[in-house]
Amino acid sequence: MNKTLIRLAVAGILPALLSCGANADNNGNAQLAAVKKAFEQRFTDRQVLAVRVTPLKGIYEIDVQGNQIVYADQKLDYLFVGDLIDVKSGQSLTEARQAELNRVAWNVLPLTDAIKEVRGNGARKLAIFTDPDCPFCHQLEKEGLAGVDNVTIYTFLFPLTQLHPDAMHKAKQVWCAPDRLKAWRDWMDNGVKPSGDDACDTPIDRNLALGDKLGVNGTPALVFGNGRLVAGAIPKAQLEQLLDAK
């Protein structure tokens, strides 16, 4: 959640929110609907996807567009962010909910806009949004994906030029190469820089727009066959587990 929203909540200057709870205390559905409506009226750039009751008495979960979860008391005097932990199980309810919200329908991915690599029987599926100059992307390739078999990997070139000024140039060179997969593997595995043309038609702008729509704000970002979206260079054991998950 942005800092402005937090400051407004702490300062107690949320009149639209504060006025919506009194008449709906005896009606749970009406209370949830009122919270949603008032929140969106006050914060017009923050669409509420859902409002849910939490296991913590009097505390509501508000799912906000942009993969954000905030919590509020019943009267909406306070908003707060952070993980809600089930102490008995040790599970982060926030993390579990975010994983559910972030699921991506595999069939929405335009796989022809990605570099395809089939390993073994290719039965498992993985899509990766990656930047050719991102050190964590290189780490994922060399450690997390090393030796992983029986998977089809779809690599969506996703250069973050604010961080890596030459990433767009490299991404275009890889896509324009006669053998895209070879150019990609040569760079990621062996440090052989792509060369040649970077002026062909590429899907990179579409990839950037797609990533923005899916909530990808960093690289690497991994989408597994079951729709689970995970950020970061996760270790091989975790990657294998997620590849096998239904």
Stockholm file with secondary structure:
# STOCKHOLM 1.0

chainA/1-246         MNKTLIRLAVAGILPALLSCGANADNNGNAQLAAVKKAFEQRFTDRQVLAVRVTPLKGIYEIDVQGNQIVYADQKLDYLFVGDLIDVKSGQSLTEARQAELNRVAWNVLPLTDAIKEVRGNGARKLAIFTDPDCPFCHQLEKEGLAGVDNVTIYTFLFPLTQLHPDAMHKAKQVWCAPDRLKAWRDWMDNGVKPSGDDACDTPIDRNLALGDKLGVNGTPALVFGNGRLVAGAIPKAQLEQLLDAK
#=GR chainA/1-246 SS CCHHHHHHHHHTCCHHHHTSSGGGTTCHHHHHHHHHHHHHHHCTTCCEEEEEECSSTTEEEEEETTTEEEEEETTCSCEECSCCEETTTTEEHHHHHHHHHTCCCGGGSCGGGSEEEEETTCCEEEEEEECTTCHHHHHIIIIISTTCCSEEEEEEECCCTTTCTTHHHHHHHHHHSSSHHHHHHHHHHHCCCCCSCCCSCCSHHHHHHHHHHHTCCSSCEEEETTCCEEESCCCHHHHHHHHHCC
#=GC SS_cons         CCHHHHHHHHHTCCHHHHTSSGGGTTCHHHHHHHHHHHHHHHCTTCCEEEEEECSSTTEEEEEETTTEEEEEETTCSCEECSCCEETTTTEEHHHHHHHHHTCCCGGGSCGGGSEEEEETTCCEEEEEEECTTCHHHHHIIIIISTTCCSEEEEEEECCCTTTCTTHHHHHHHHHHSSSHHHHHHHHHHHCCCCCSCCCSCCSHHHHHHHHHHHTCCSSCEEEETTCCEEESCCCHHHHHHHHHCC
//
